[in-house]
Amino acid sequence: QVQLVESGGGLVQAGGSLRLSCAASGDTICISTMGWYRQAPGKERELVASIPLITTAGSTYYPDSVKGRFTISRDRTKNTVYLQMNSLKPEDTAVYYCNAQITNWTYYCSAHTYWGQGTQVTVSS
């Protein structure tokens, strides 16, 4: 069982910045990858950023829409990931969801996906 608690959403003007936080608790040893998704009204949910937790040299991922503006980071000792969002645009307005993936990388863990409750990010023009 894994629980995800998100914070940091809010209203910001275009060009501004926000930092989202996602704290994981429970069987955090089982988490292989954490990331952020977003879903705008009338659109499908899309991956914004991801970062591996098991390996120390894993690569991060960003789609072209946020590359150069968003940065995902991790604090393994706190079981927390952050999403630093700079140069925000109105098109970034969406509900942002924290995601944690569990894979069968060890006998103790069964494959599963967990989601946070979502946090609203609104960028005004």
LINMORA-V537721 format. One line per field, one symbol per residue. phi: phi as a letter, one per 40 degrees, with the letter a starting at -180 (. if undefined). psi: psi as a letter, one per 40 degrees, with the letter a starting at -180 (. if undefined). burial: b if it has 9 or more other C-alpha atoms within 8 Angstrom, else e. Layout:
BEGIN
phi = ???
psi = ???
burial = ???
END
This chain:
BEGIN
phi = .bbbbbahcibacdgcbabcbbbbagccccccababbabcdgbccbcbaaacbcccbcccbacccbdgbbbbabbccbfbbbbcbbfcbdcccacbbcbbbbbccadcbbdabbbccgbcbbbcc
psi = hhhhhiieiahiiheaiihiihhiibgedehdiiahiihiheiihihdiihiddieeiiihhiddehedihiiigddefhiihhhifiideehihhhihhhhifeiddhihihiiieihhhhhi.
burial = ebbbbbebbbebbbebbbbbbbbbbeebebbbbbbbbbbbeeeeeebbbbbbbeeeeeebebbeebeebbbbebeeeebbbbbbbbbbbbebbbbbbbbbbbbbeeeebeeeebbbbbbbbbbbe
END
